[in-house]
């Protein structure tokens, strides 16, 4: 059920859902973390950068890949000072 909630929140594209998606990034279920990362990539938010960087070390490879994809989306859509940090975090895990 939390998986579907994360999926629905990710599709809303409203900054008010970012805190909920950030909380779901810490869920015990990997598919919930995956959908939360995916949602944060659909509607990129600077507030998600730190949490997504942490997910680059997730135990699940699919969550790691989705976190990386979401970070690339944040960097390309928002730019700014977080871009260098994102690029560095991604490069250190390649």
PDB file with one MODEL, atoms N, CA, C and O in Angstrom:
MODEL        1
ATOM      1  N   UNK A   1       0.816  -1.194   0.000  1.00  0.00           N
ATOM      2  CA  UNK A   1       0.000   0.000   0.000  1.00  0.00           C
ATOM      3  C   UNK A   1       0.866   1.268   0.000  1.00  0.00           C
ATOM      4  O   UNK A   1       0.555   2.227  -0.705  1.00  0.00           O
ATOM      5  N   UNK A   2       1.948   1.275   0.786  1.00  0.00           N
ATOM      6  CA  UNK A   2       2.826   2.453   0.815  1.00  0.00           C
ATOM      7  C   UNK A   2       3.479   2.660  -0.552  1.00  0.00           C
ATOM      8  O   UNK A   2       3.755   3.790  -0.956  1.00  0.00           O
ATOM      9  N   UNK A   3       3.720   1.556  -1.256  1.00  0.00           N
ATOM     10  CA  UNK A   3       4.278   1.632  -2.603  1.00  0.00           C
ATOM     11  C   UNK A   3       3.353   2.449  -3.501  1.00  0.00           C
ATOM     12  O   UNK A   3       3.811   3.340  -4.217  1.00  0.00           O
ATOM     13  N   UNK A   4       2.074   2.155  -3.467  1.00  0.00           N
ATOM     14  CA  UNK A   4       1.107   2.886  -4.295  1.00  0.00           C
ATOM     15  C   UNK A   4       0.978   4.338  -3.845  1.00  0.00           C
ATOM     16  O   UNK A   4       0.799   5.233  -4.672  1.00  0.00           O
ATOM     17  N   UNK A   5       1.070   4.570  -2.547  1.00  0.00           N
ATOM     18  CA  UNK A   5       1.016   5.946  -2.043  1.00  0.00           C
ATOM     19  C   UNK A   5       2.210   6.744  -2.550  1.00  0.00           C
ATOM     20  O   UNK A   5       2.063   7.892  -2.969  1.00  0.00           O
ATOM     21  N   UNK A   6       3.391   6.135  -2.513  1.00  0.00           N
ATOM     22  CA  UNK A   6       4.590   6.809  -3.011  1.00  0.00           C
ATOM     23  C   UNK A   6       4.458   7.087  -4.503  1.00  0.00           C
ATOM     24  O   UNK A   6       4.832   8.159  -4.980  1.00  0.00           O
ATOM     25  N   UNK A   7       3.927   6.119  -5.230  1.00  0.00           N
ATOM     26  CA  UNK A   7       3.734   6.289  -6.671  1.00  0.00           C
ATOM     27  C   UNK A   7       2.777   7.446  -6.961  1.00  0.00           C
ATOM     28  O   UNK A   7       3.044   8.282  -7.825  1.00  0.00           O
ATOM     29  N   UNK A   8       1.667   7.484  -6.236  1.00  0.00           N
ATOM     30  CA  UNK A   8       0.672   8.550  -6.441  1.00  0.00           C
ATOM     31  C   UNK A   8       1.247   9.914  -6.065  1.00  0.00           C
ATOM     32  O   UNK A   8       1.055  10.891  -6.789  1.00  0.00           O
ATOM     33  N   UNK A   9       1.941   9.981  -4.954  1.00  0.00           N
ATOM     34  CA  UNK A   9       2.539  11.259  -4.541  1.00  0.00           C
ATOM     35  C   UNK A   9       3.521  11.764  -5.593  1.00  0.00           C
ATOM     36  O   UNK A   9       3.577  12.960  -5.877  1.00  0.00           O
ATOM     37  N   UNK A  10       4.283  10.859  -6.160  1.00  0.00           N
ATOM     38  CA  UNK A  10       5.265  11.250  -7.168  1.00  0.00           C
ATOM     39  C   UNK A  10       4.651  11.838  -8.418  1.00  0.00           C
ATOM     40  O   UNK A  10       5.287  12.622  -9.122  1.00  0.00           O
ATOM     41  N   UNK A  11       3.427  11.464  -8.691  1.00  0.00           N
ATOM     42  CA  UNK A  11       2.751  11.963  -9.895  1.00  0.00           C
ATOM     43  C   UNK A  11       2.037  13.295  -9.692  1.00  0.00           C
ATOM     44  O   UNK A  11       1.612  13.928 -10.659  1.00  0.00           O
ATOM     45  N   UNK A  12       1.909  13.711  -8.463  1.00  0.00           N
ATOM     46  CA  UNK A  12       1.152  14.933  -8.170  1.00  0.00           C
ATOM     47  C   UNK A  12       1.853  16.194  -8.669  1.00  0.00           C
ATOM     48  O   UNK A  12       1.191  17.144  -9.088  1.00  0.00           O
ATOM     49  N   UNK A  13       3.175  16.212  -8.627  1.00  0.00           N
ATOM     50  CA  UNK A  13       3.952  17.379  -9.068  1.00  0.00           C
ATOM     51  C   UNK A  13       3.569  18.644  -8.295  1.00  0.00           C
ATOM     52  O   UNK A  13       3.257  19.683  -8.878  1.00  0.00           O
ATOM     53  N   UNK A  14       3.601  18.524  -6.991  1.00  0.00           N
ATOM     54  CA  UNK A  14       3.274  19.642  -6.118  1.00  0.00           C
ATOM     55  C   UNK A  14       4.341  19.681  -5.025  1.00  0.00           C
ATOM     56  O   UNK A  14       4.608  18.657  -4.397  1.00  0.00           O
ATOM     57  N   UNK A  15       4.954  20.836  -4.787  1.00  0.00           N
ATOM     58  CA  UNK A  15       6.019  20.906  -3.778  1.00  0.00           C
ATOM     59  C   UNK A  15       5.571  20.499  -2.378  1.00  0.00           C
ATOM     60  O   UNK A  15       6.405  20.185  -1.528  1.00  0.00           O
ATOM     61  N   UNK A  16       4.274  20.501  -2.133  1.00  0.00           N
ATOM     62  CA  UNK A  16       3.782  20.108  -0.808  1.00  0.00           C
ATOM     63  C   UNK A  16       3.945  18.618  -0.534  1.00  0.00           C
ATOM     64  O   UNK A  16       3.856  18.193   0.617  1.00  0.00           O
ATOM     65  N   UNK A  17       4.183  17.813  -1.576  1.00  0.00           N
ATOM     66  CA  UNK A  17       4.354  16.367  -1.358  1.00  0.00           C
ATOM     67  C   UNK A  17       5.809  15.980  -1.102  1.00  0.00           C
ATOM     68  O   UNK A  17       6.091  14.846  -0.717  1.00  0.00           O
ATOM     69  N   UNK A  18       6.723  16.908  -1.313  1.00  0.00           N
ATOM     70  CA  UNK A  18       8.150  16.597  -1.136  1.00  0.00           C
ATOM     71  C   UNK A  18       8.460  16.058   0.263  1.00  0.00           C
ATOM     72  O   UNK A  18       9.176  15.062   0.362  1.00  0.00           O
ATOM     73  N   UNK A  19       7.964  16.657   1.344  1.00  0.00           N
ATOM     74  CA  UNK A  19       8.267  16.094   2.668  1.00  0.00           C
ATOM     75  C   UNK A  19       7.790  14.644   2.830  1.00  0.00           C
ATOM     76  O   UNK A  19       8.470  13.835   3.461  1.00  0.00           O
ATOM     77  N   UNK A  20       6.643  14.322   2.272  1.00  0.00           N
ATOM     78  CA  UNK A  20       6.146  12.947   2.363  1.00  0.00           C
ATOM     79  C   UNK A  20       7.031  11.995   1.575  1.00  0.00           C
ATOM     80  O   UNK A  20       7.332  10.897   2.041  1.00  0.00           O
ATOM     81  N   UNK A  21       7.448  12.407   0.387  1.00  0.00           N
ATOM     82  CA  UNK A  21       8.338  11.562  -0.411  1.00  0.00           C
ATOM     83  C   UNK A  21       9.694  11.394   0.272  1.00  0.00           C
ATOM     84  O   UNK A  21      10.283  10.314   0.233  1.00  0.00           O
ATOM     85  N   UNK A  22      10.182  12.456   0.893  1.00  0.00           N
ATOM     86  CA  UNK A  22      11.448  12.351   1.621  1.00  0.00           C
ATOM     87  C   UNK A  22      11.332  11.353   2.769  1.00  0.00           C
ATOM     88  O   UNK A  22      12.259  10.581   3.017  1.00  0.00           O
ATOM     89  N   UNK A  23      10.212  11.363   3.461  1.00  0.00           N
ATOM     90  CA  UNK A  23      10.004  10.406   4.547  1.00  0.00           C
ATOM     91  C   UNK A  23       9.947   8.976   4.011  1.00  0.00           C
ATOM     92  O   UNK A  23      10.457   8.054   4.646  1.00  0.00           O
ATOM     93  N   UNK A  24       9.331   8.793   2.848  1.00  0.00           N
ATOM     94  CA  UNK A  24       9.229   7.459   2.256  1.00  0.00           C
ATOM     95  C   UNK A  24      10.573   6.936   1.758  1.00  0.00           C
ATOM     96  O   UNK A  24      10.727   5.729   1.569  1.00  0.00           O
ATOM     97  N   UNK A  25      11.538   7.810   1.544  1.00  0.00           N
ATOM     98  CA  UNK A  25      12.886   7.350   1.169  1.00  0.00           C
ATOM     99  C   UNK A  25      13.526   6.520   2.280  1.00  0.00           C
ATOM    100  O   UNK A  25      14.481   5.784   2.031  1.00  0.00           O
ATOM    101  N   UNK A  26      13.016   6.632   3.488  1.00  0.00           N
ATOM    102  CA  UNK A  26      13.549   5.872   4.621  1.00  0.00           C
ATOM    103  C   UNK A  26      12.692   4.660   4.973  1.00  0.00           C
ATOM    104  O   UNK A  26      12.900   4.034   6.012  1.00  0.00           O
ATOM    105  N   UNK A  27      11.738   4.328   4.121  1.00  0.00           N
ATOM    106  CA  UNK A  27      10.859   3.196   4.394  1.00  0.00           C
ATOM    107  C   UNK A  27      11.651   1.892   4.430  1.00  0.00           C
ATOM    108  O   UNK A  27      12.685   1.768   3.775  1.00  0.00           O
ATOM    109  N   UNK A  28      11.167   0.934   5.187  1.00  0.00           N
ATOM    110  CA  UNK A  28      11.843  -0.360   5.299  1.00  0.00           C
ATOM    111  C   UNK A  28      11.737  -1.184   4.018  1.00  0.00           C
ATOM    112  O   UNK A  28      12.557  -2.072   3.783  1.00  0.00           O
ATOM    113  N   UNK A  29      10.743  -0.900   3.199  1.00  0.00           N
ATOM    114  CA  UNK A  29      10.529  -1.653   1.960  1.00  0.00           C
ATOM    115  C   UNK A  29      11.240  -0.972   0.798  1.00  0.00           C
ATOM    116  O   UNK A  29      11.066   0.223   0.559  1.00  0.00           O
ATOM    117  N   UNK A  30      12.039  -1.747   0.085  1.00  0.00           N
ATOM    118  CA  UNK A  30      12.830  -1.168  -1.003  1.00  0.00           C
ATOM    119  C   UNK A  30      11.973  -0.628  -2.140  1.00  0.00           C
ATOM    120  O   UNK A  30      12.335   0.379  -2.749  1.00  0.00           O
ATOM    121  N   UNK A  31      10.853  -1.265  -2.441  1.00  0.00           N
ATOM    122  CA  UNK A  31      10.037  -0.759  -3.544  1.00  0.00           C
ATOM    123  C   UNK A  31       9.373   0.572  -3.199  1.00  0.00           C
ATOM    124  O   UNK A  31       9.068   1.361  -4.093  1.00  0.00           O
ATOM    125  N   UNK A  32       9.149   0.824  -1.923  1.00  0.00           N
ATOM    126  CA  UNK A  32       8.623   2.132  -1.499  1.00  0.00           C
ATOM    127  C   UNK A  32       9.714   3.188  -1.667  1.00  0.00           C
ATOM    128  O   UNK A  32       9.448   4.280  -2.170  1.00  0.00           O
ATOM    129  N   UNK A  33      10.937   2.871  -1.250  1.00  0.00           N
ATOM    130  CA  UNK A  33      12.051   3.814  -1.424  1.00  0.00           C
ATOM    131  C   UNK A  33      12.278   4.105  -2.905  1.00  0.00           C
ATOM    132  O   UNK A  33      12.552   5.244  -3.284  1.00  0.00           O
ATOM    133  N   UNK A  34      12.163   3.074  -3.739  1.00  0.00           N
ATOM    134  CA  UNK A  34      12.321   3.236  -5.184  1.00  0.00           C
ATOM    135  C   UNK A  34      11.301   4.236  -5.736  1.00  0.00           C
ATOM    136  O   UNK A  34      11.665   5.161  -6.462  1.00  0.00           O
ATOM    137  N   UNK A  35      10.026   4.046  -5.390  1.00  0.00           N
ATOM    138  CA  UNK A  35       8.984   4.940  -5.912  1.00  0.00           C
ATOM    139  C   UNK A  35       9.125   6.349  -5.359  1.00  0.00           C
ATOM    140  O   UNK A  35       8.820   7.315  -6.059  1.00  0.00           O
ATOM    141  N   UNK A  36       9.580   6.488  -4.121  1.00  0.00           N
ATOM    142  CA  UNK A  36       9.800   7.820  -3.554  1.00  0.00           C
ATOM    143  C   UNK A  36      10.904   8.541  -4.324  1.00  0.00           C
ATOM    144  O   UNK A  36      10.770   9.720  -4.652  1.00  0.00           O
ATOM    145  N   UNK A  37      11.995   7.829  -4.611  1.00  0.00           N
ATOM    146  CA  UNK A  37      13.090   8.431  -5.387  1.00  0.00           C
ATOM    147  C   UNK A  37      12.604   8.800  -6.787  1.00  0.00           C
ATOM    148  O   UNK A  37      12.934   9.866  -7.307  1.00  0.00           O
ATOM    149  N   UNK A  38      11.827   7.919  -7.384  1.00  0.00           N
ATOM    150  CA  UNK A  38      11.293   8.194  -8.717  1.00  0.00           C
ATOM    151  C   UNK A  38      10.436   9.457  -8.704  1.00  0.00           C
ATOM    152  O   UNK A  38      10.553  10.304  -9.589  1.00  0.00           O
ATOM    153  N   UNK A  39       9.578   9.574  -7.701  1.00  0.00           N
ATOM    154  CA  UNK A  39       8.724  10.758  -7.586  1.00  0.00           C
ATOM    155  C   UNK A  39       9.514  12.033  -7.409  1.00  0.00           C
ATOM    156  O   UNK A  39       9.154  13.075  -7.957  1.00  0.00           O
ATOM    157  N   UNK A  40      10.587  11.957  -6.649  1.00  0.00           N
ATOM    158  CA  UNK A  40      11.427  13.142  -6.440  1.00  0.00           C
ATOM    159  C   UNK A  40      12.183  13.525  -7.714  1.00  0.00           C
ATOM    160  O   UNK A  40      12.594  14.675  -7.871  1.00  0.00           O
ATOM    161  N   UNK A  41      12.362  12.577  -8.607  1.00  0.00           N
ATOM    162  CA  UNK A  41      12.991  12.871  -9.893  1.00  0.00           C
ATOM    163  C   UNK A  41      12.018  13.442 -10.903  1.00  0.00           C
ATOM    164  O   UNK A  41      12.415  14.185 -11.801  1.00  0.00           O
ATOM    165  N   UNK A  42      10.752  13.103 -10.765  1.00  0.00           N
ATOM    166  CA  UNK A  42       9.729  13.601 -11.695  1.00  0.00           C
ATOM    167  C   UNK A  42       9.521  15.096 -11.509  1.00  0.00           C
ATOM    168  O   UNK A  42       9.389  15.845 -12.477  1.00  0.00           O
ATOM    169  N   UNK A  43       9.494  15.511 -10.274  1.00  0.00           N
ATOM    170  CA  UNK A  43       9.314  16.936  -9.961  1.00  0.00           C
ATOM    171  C   UNK A  43      10.489  17.356  -9.074  1.00  0.00           C
ATOM    172  O   UNK A  43      10.347  17.432  -7.854  1.00  0.00           O
ATOM    173  N   UNK A  44      11.645  17.627  -9.680  1.00  0.00           N
ATOM    174  CA  UNK A  44      12.878  17.854  -8.924  1.00  0.00           C
ATOM    175  C   UNK A  44      12.769  18.979  -7.894  1.00  0.00           C
ATOM    176  O   UNK A  44      12.248  20.059  -8.174  1.00  0.00           O
ATOM    177  N   UNK A  45      13.272  18.693  -6.703  1.00  0.00           N
ATOM    178  CA  UNK A  45      13.243  19.667  -5.614  1.00  0.00           C
ATOM    179  C   UNK A  45      14.618  19.740  -4.958  1.00  0.00           C
ATOM    180  O   UNK A  45      15.202  18.705  -4.636  1.00  0.00           O
ATOM    181  N   UNK A  46      15.139  20.941  -4.757  1.00  0.00           N
ATOM    182  CA  UNK A  46      16.435  21.080  -4.099  1.00  0.00           C
ATOM    183  C   UNK A  46      16.459  20.434  -2.711  1.00  0.00           C
ATOM    184  O   UNK A  46      17.504  19.957  -2.268  1.00  0.00           O
ATOM    185  N   UNK A  47      15.321  20.417  -2.030  1.00  0.00           N
ATOM    186  CA  UNK A  47      15.258  19.842  -0.684  1.00  0.00           C
ATOM    187  C   UNK A  47      15.536  18.343  -0.682  1.00  0.00           C
ATOM    188  O   UNK A  47      15.819  17.768   0.368  1.00  0.00           O
ATOM    189  N   UNK A  48      15.460  17.715  -1.836  1.00  0.00           N
ATOM    190  CA  UNK A  48      15.646  16.264  -1.919  1.00  0.00           C
ATOM    191  C   UNK A  48      17.097  15.841  -2.117  1.00  0.00           C
ATOM    192  O   UNK A  48      17.411  14.656  -2.001  1.00  0.00           O
ATOM    193  N   UNK A  49      17.970  16.767  -2.408  1.00  0.00           N
ATOM    194  CA  UNK A  49      19.342  16.424  -2.784  1.00  0.00           C
ATOM    195  C   UNK A  49      20.046  15.583  -1.724  1.00  0.00           C
ATOM    196  O   UNK A  49      20.575  14.518  -2.043  1.00  0.00           O
ATOM    197  N   UNK A  50      20.066  16.030  -0.485  1.00  0.00           N
ATOM    198  CA  UNK A  50      20.789  15.299   0.554  1.00  0.00           C
ATOM    199  C   UNK A  50      20.243  13.892   0.747  1.00  0.00           C
ATOM    200  O   UNK A  50      21.012  12.935   0.847  1.00  0.00           O
ATOM    201  N   UNK A  51      18.932  13.762   0.798  1.00  0.00           N
ATOM    202  CA  UNK A  51      18.317  12.450   1.004  1.00  0.00           C
ATOM    203  C   UNK A  51      18.586  11.517  -0.175  1.00  0.00           C
ATOM    204  O   UNK A  51      18.825  10.324   0.017  1.00  0.00           O
ATOM    205  N   UNK A  52      18.546  12.055  -1.389  1.00  0.00           N
ATOM    206  CA  UNK A  52      18.823  11.224  -2.561  1.00  0.00           C
ATOM    207  C   UNK A  52      20.288  10.799  -2.604  1.00  0.00           C
ATOM    208  O   UNK A  52      20.595   9.674  -3.000  1.00  0.00           O
ATOM    209  N   UNK A  53      21.182  11.677  -2.205  1.00  0.00           N
ATOM    210  CA  UNK A  53      22.601  11.309  -2.155  1.00  0.00           C
ATOM    211  C   UNK A  53      22.795  10.148  -1.180  1.00  0.00           C
ATOM    212  O   UNK A  53      23.568   9.232  -1.462  1.00  0.00           O
ATOM    213  N   UNK A  54      22.114  10.172  -0.052  1.00  0.00           N
ATOM    214  CA  UNK A  54      22.202   9.056   0.899  1.00  0.00           C
ATOM    215  C   UNK A  54      21.707   7.750   0.281  1.00  0.00           C
ATOM    216  O   UNK A  54      22.248   6.683   0.570  1.00  0.00           O
ATOM    217  N   UNK A  55      20.689   7.829  -0.564  1.00  0.00           N
ATOM    218  CA  UNK A  55      20.132   6.629  -1.200  1.00  0.00           C
ATOM    219  C   UNK A  55      21.067   6.049  -2.263  1.00  0.00           C
ATOM    220  O   UNK A  55      20.849   4.927  -2.719  1.00  0.00           O
ATOM    221  N   UNK A  56      22.091   6.781  -2.661  1.00  0.00           N
ATOM    222  CA  UNK A  56      23.083   6.225  -3.587  1.00  0.00           C
ATOM    223  C   UNK A  56      23.827   5.052  -2.947  1.00  0.00           C
ATOM    224  O   UNK A  56      24.485   4.273  -3.635  1.00  0.00           O
ATOM    225  N   UNK A  57      23.714   4.937  -1.629  1.00  0.00           N
ATOM    226  CA  UNK A  57      24.328   3.828  -0.894  1.00  0.00           C
ATOM    227  C   UNK A  57      23.285   2.844  -0.374  1.00  0.00           C
ATOM    228  O   UNK A  57      23.574   2.051   0.522  1.00  0.00           O
ATOM    229  N   UNK A  58      22.092   2.889  -0.920  1.00  0.00           N
ATOM    230  CA  UNK A  58      21.030   1.980  -0.489  1.00  0.00           C
ATOM    231  C   UNK A  58      21.452   0.533  -0.723  1.00  0.00           C
ATOM    232  O   UNK A  58      22.245   0.245  -1.619  1.00  0.00           O
ATOM    233  N   UNK A  59      20.922  -0.363   0.082  1.00  0.00           N
ATOM    234  CA  UNK A  59      21.250  -1.782  -0.054  1.00  0.00           C
ATOM    235  C   UNK A  59      20.696  -2.383  -1.348  1.00  0.00           C
ATOM    236  O   UNK A  59      21.200  -3.400  -1.826  1.00  0.00           O
ATOM    237  N   UNK A  60      19.663  -1.760  -1.912  1.00  0.00           N
ATOM    238  CA  UNK A  60      19.028  -2.283  -3.112  1.00  0.00           C
ATOM    239  C   UNK A  60      19.559  -1.562  -4.350  1.00  0.00           C
ATOM    240  O   UNK A  60      19.531  -0.333  -4.404  1.00  0.00           O
ATOM    241  N   UNK A  61      20.042  -2.309  -5.344  1.00  0.00           N
ATOM    242  CA  UNK A  61      20.606  -1.658  -6.536  1.00  0.00           C
ATOM    243  C   UNK A  61      19.588  -0.859  -7.348  1.00  0.00           C
ATOM    244  O   UNK A  61      19.948   0.127  -7.991  1.00  0.00           O
ATOM    245  N   UNK A  62      18.328  -1.275  -7.324  1.00  0.00           N
ATOM    246  CA  UNK A  62      17.309  -0.535  -8.066  1.00  0.00           C
ATOM    247  C   UNK A  62      17.036   0.818  -7.415  1.00  0.00           C
ATOM    248  O   UNK A  62      16.821   1.814  -8.106  1.00  0.00           O
ATOM    249  N   UNK A  63      17.045   0.848  -6.097  1.00  0.00           N
ATOM    250  CA  UNK A  63      16.874   2.115  -5.376  1.00  0.00           C
ATOM    251  C   UNK A  63      18.065   3.021  -5.664  1.00  0.00           C
ATOM    252  O   UNK A  63      17.897   4.217  -5.899  1.00  0.00           O
ATOM    253  N   UNK A  64      19.257   2.458  -5.645  1.00  0.00           N
ATOM    254  CA  UNK A  64      20.459   3.259  -5.950  1.00  0.00           C
ATOM    255  C   UNK A  64      20.369   3.875  -7.339  1.00  0.00           C
ATOM    256  O   UNK A  64      20.659   5.057  -7.522  1.00  0.00           O
ATOM    257  N   UNK A  65      19.964   3.065  -8.319  1.00  0.00           N
ATOM    258  CA  UNK A  65      19.860   3.587  -9.690  1.00  0.00           C
ATOM    259  C   UNK A  65      18.791   4.665  -9.819  1.00  0.00           C
ATOM    260  O   UNK A  65      18.986   5.656 -10.522  1.00  0.00           O
ATOM    261  N   UNK A  66      17.662   4.472  -9.143  1.00  0.00           N
ATOM    262  CA  UNK A  66      16.599   5.482  -9.226  1.00  0.00           C
ATOM    263  C   UNK A  66      17.021   6.763  -8.510  1.00  0.00           C
ATOM    264  O   UNK A  66      16.689   7.859  -8.964  1.00  0.00           O
ATOM    265  N   UNK A  67      17.744   6.642  -7.406  1.00  0.00           N
ATOM    266  CA  UNK A  67      18.250   7.833  -6.711  1.00  0.00           C
ATOM    267  C   UNK A  67      19.211   8.593  -7.626  1.00  0.00           C
ATOM    268  O   UNK A  67      19.168   9.821  -7.689  1.00  0.00           O
ATOM    269  N   UNK A  68      20.067   7.872  -8.325  1.00  0.00           N
ATOM    270  CA  UNK A  68      21.003   8.518  -9.254  1.00  0.00           C
ATOM    271  C   UNK A  68      20.251   9.212 -10.380  1.00  0.00           C
ATOM    272  O   UNK A  68      20.585  10.334 -10.761  1.00  0.00           O
ATOM    273  N   UNK A  69      19.242   8.543 -10.906  1.00  0.00           N
ATOM    274  CA  UNK A  69      18.440   9.150 -11.973  1.00  0.00           C
ATOM    275  C   UNK A  69      17.729  10.403 -11.473  1.00  0.00           C
ATOM    276  O   UNK A  69      17.680  11.413 -12.176  1.00  0.00           O
ATOM    277  N   UNK A  70      17.182  10.344 -10.274  1.00  0.00           N
ATOM    278  CA  UNK A  70      16.495  11.501  -9.700  1.00  0.00           C
ATOM    279  C   UNK A  70      17.469  12.658  -9.488  1.00  0.00           C
ATOM    280  O   UNK A  70      17.131  13.815  -9.740  1.00  0.00           O
ATOM    281  N   UNK A  71      18.672  12.343  -9.028  1.00  0.00           N
ATOM    282  CA  UNK A  71      19.683  13.396  -8.833  1.00  0.00           C
ATOM    283  C   UNK A  71      20.077  14.032 -10.153  1.00  0.00           C
ATOM    284  O   UNK A  71      20.274  15.245 -10.224  1.00  0.00           O
ATOM    285  N   UNK A  72      20.192  13.235 -11.187  1.00  0.00           N
ATOM    286  CA  UNK A  72      20.500  13.806 -12.516  1.00  0.00           C
ATOM    287  C   UNK A  72      19.381  14.745 -12.968  1.00  0.00           C
ATOM    288  O   UNK A  72      19.636  15.788 -13.571  1.00  0.00           O
ATOM    289  N   UNK A  73      18.162  14.365 -12.673  1.00  0.00           N
ATOM    290  CA  UNK A  73      17.017  15.201 -13.019  1.00  0.00           C
ATOM    291  C   UNK A  73      17.048  16.518 -12.242  1.00  0.00           C
ATOM    292  O   UNK A  73      16.801  17.583 -12.807  1.00  0.00           O
ATOM    293  N   UNK A  74      17.350  16.441 -10.955  1.00  0.00           N
ATOM    294  CA  UNK A  74      17.462  17.656 -10.136  1.00  0.00           C
ATOM    295  C   UNK A  74      18.543  18.563 -10.714  1.00  0.00           C
ATOM    296  O   UNK A  74      18.331  19.765 -10.875  1.00  0.00           O
ATOM    297  N   UNK A  75      19.695  17.990 -11.022  1.00  0.00           N
ATOM    298  CA  UNK A  75      20.819  18.788 -11.541  1.00  0.00           C
ATOM    299  C   UNK A  75      20.466  19.441 -12.870  1.00  0.00           C
ATOM    300  O   UNK A  75      20.787  20.609 -13.089  1.00  0.00           O
ATOM    301  N   UNK A  76      19.812  18.707 -13.753  1.00  0.00           N
ATOM    302  CA  UNK A  76      19.522  19.272 -15.076  1.00  0.00           C
ATOM    303  C   UNK A  76      18.385  20.290 -15.049  1.00  0.00           C
ATOM    304  O   UNK A  76      18.372  21.219 -15.857  1.00  0.00           O
ATOM    305  N   UNK A  77      17.441  20.130 -14.144  1.00  0.00           N
ATOM    306  CA  UNK A  77      16.313  21.051 -14.085  1.00  0.00           C
ATOM    307  C   UNK A  77      16.577  22.286 -13.235  1.00  0.00           C
ATOM    308  O   UNK A  77      16.077  23.371 -13.531  1.00  0.00           O
ATOM    309  N   UNK A  78      17.361  22.117 -12.183  1.00  0.00           N
ATOM    310  CA  UNK A  78      17.520  23.213 -11.238  1.00  0.00           C
ATOM    311  C   UNK A  78      18.861  23.921 -11.331  1.00  0.00           C
ATOM    312  O   UNK A  78      18.959  25.119 -11.066  1.00  0.00           O
ATOM    313  N   UNK A  79      19.893  23.175 -11.708  1.00  0.00           N
ATOM    314  CA  UNK A  79      21.225  23.786 -11.746  1.00  0.00           C
ATOM    315  C   UNK A  79      21.615  24.315 -10.383  1.00  0.00           C
ATOM    316  O   UNK A  79      21.267  23.723  -9.361  1.00  0.00           O
ATOM    317  N   UNK A  80      22.325  25.407 -10.358  1.00  0.00           N
ATOM    318  CA  UNK A  80      22.693  26.053  -9.105  1.00  0.00           C
ATOM    319  C   UNK A  80      23.807  25.350  -8.358  1.00  0.00           C
ATOM    320  O   UNK A  80      24.483  24.480  -8.906  1.00  0.00           O
ATOM    321  N   UNK A  81      23.993  25.727  -7.114  1.00  0.00           N
ATOM    322  CA  UNK A  81      25.128  25.243  -6.331  1.00  0.00           C
ATOM    323  C   UNK A  81      25.074  23.748  -6.022  1.00  0.00           C
ATOM    324  O   UNK A  81      26.109  23.136  -5.759  1.00  0.00           O
ATOM    325  N   UNK A  82      23.895  23.160  -6.051  1.00  0.00           N
ATOM    326  CA  UNK A  82      23.805  21.729  -5.762  1.00  0.00           C
ATOM    327  C   UNK A  82      24.334  20.867  -6.899  1.00  0.00           C
ATOM    328  O   UNK A  82      24.652  19.697  -6.686  1.00  0.00           O
ATOM    329  N   UNK A  83      24.432  21.423  -8.100  1.00  0.00           N
ATOM    330  CA  UNK A  83      24.852  20.638  -9.257  1.00  0.00           C
ATOM    331  C   UNK A  83      26.238  20.040  -9.061  1.00  0.00           C
ATOM    332  O   UNK A  83      26.435  18.860  -9.354  1.00  0.00           O
ATOM    333  N   UNK A  84      27.181  20.795  -8.587  1.00  0.00           N
ATOM    334  CA  UNK A  84      28.541  20.280  -8.377  1.00  0.00           C
ATOM    335  C   UNK A  84      28.541  19.177  -7.323  1.00  0.00           C
ATOM    336  O   UNK A  84      29.241  18.174  -7.467  1.00  0.00           O
ATOM    337  N   UNK A  85      27.764  19.361  -6.275  1.00  0.00           N
ATOM    338  CA  UNK A  85      27.679  18.350  -5.224  1.00  0.00           C
ATOM    339  C   UNK A  85      27.061  17.056  -5.763  1.00  0.00           C
ATOM    340  O   UNK A  85      27.514  15.960  -5.434  1.00  0.00           O
ATOM    341  N   UNK A  86      26.037  17.193  -6.584  1.00  0.00           N
ATOM    342  CA  UNK A  86      25.391  16.041  -7.181  1.00  0.00           C
ATOM    343  C   UNK A  86      26.352  15.300  -8.098  1.00  0.00           C
ATOM    344  O   UNK A  86      26.476  14.077  -8.029  1.00  0.00           O
ATOM    345  N   UNK A  87      27.027  16.051  -8.951  1.00  0.00           N
ATOM    346  CA  UNK A  87      27.982  15.437  -9.888  1.00  0.00           C
ATOM    347  C   UNK A  87      29.097  14.718  -9.141  1.00  0.00           C
ATOM    348  O   UNK A  87      29.515  13.629  -9.532  1.00  0.00           O
ATOM    349  N   UNK A  88      29.570  15.329  -8.073  1.00  0.00           N
ATOM    350  CA  UNK A  88      30.616  14.704  -7.267  1.00  0.00           C
ATOM    351  C   UNK A  88      30.117  13.405  -6.619  1.00  0.00           C
ATOM    352  O   UNK A  88      30.820  12.394  -6.618  1.00  0.00           O
ATOM    353  N   UNK A  89      28.910  13.443  -6.076  1.00  0.00           N
ATOM    354  CA  UNK A  89      28.335  12.244  -5.429  1.00  0.00           C
ATOM    355  C   UNK A  89      28.131  11.123  -6.449  1.00  0.00           C
ATOM    356  O   UNK A  89      28.403   9.959  -6.156  1.00  0.00           O
ATOM    357  N   UNK A  90      27.661  11.467  -7.623  1.00  0.00           N
ATOM    358  CA  UNK A  90      27.451  10.465  -8.650  1.00  0.00           C
ATOM    359  C   UNK A  90      28.778   9.892  -9.152  1.00  0.00           C
ATOM    360  O   UNK A  90      28.897   8.685  -9.361  1.00  0.00           O
ATOM    361  N   UNK A  91      29.764  10.753  -9.342  1.00  0.00           N
ATOM    362  CA  UNK A  91      31.067  10.302  -9.834  1.00  0.00           C
ATOM    363  C   UNK A  91      31.762   9.387  -8.830  1.00  0.00           C
ATOM    364  O   UNK A  91      32.462   8.454  -9.223  1.00  0.00           O
ATOM    365  N   UNK A  92      31.577   9.642  -7.562  1.00  0.00           N
ATOM    366  CA  UNK A  92      32.255   8.829  -6.559  1.00  0.00           C
ATOM    367  C   UNK A  92      31.665   7.432  -6.435  1.00  0.00           C
ATOM    368  O   UNK A  92      32.253   6.564  -5.790  1.00  0.00           O
ATOM    369  N   UNK A  93      30.506   7.210  -7.049  1.00  0.00           N
ATOM    370  CA  UNK A  93      29.890   5.890  -6.977  1.00  0.00           C
ATOM    371  C   UNK A  93      29.953   5.138  -8.296  1.00  0.00           C
ATOM    372  O   UNK A  93      29.470   4.009  -8.380  1.00  0.00           O
ATOM    373  N   UNK A  94      30.528   5.729  -9.312  1.00  0.00           N
ATOM    374  CA  UNK A  94      30.660   5.043 -10.612  1.00  0.00           C
ATOM    375  C   UNK A  94      31.727   3.997 -10.580  1.00  0.00           C
ATOM    376  O   UNK A  94      31.967   3.328 -11.585  1.00  0.00           O
TER     377      UNK A  94
ENDMDL
END
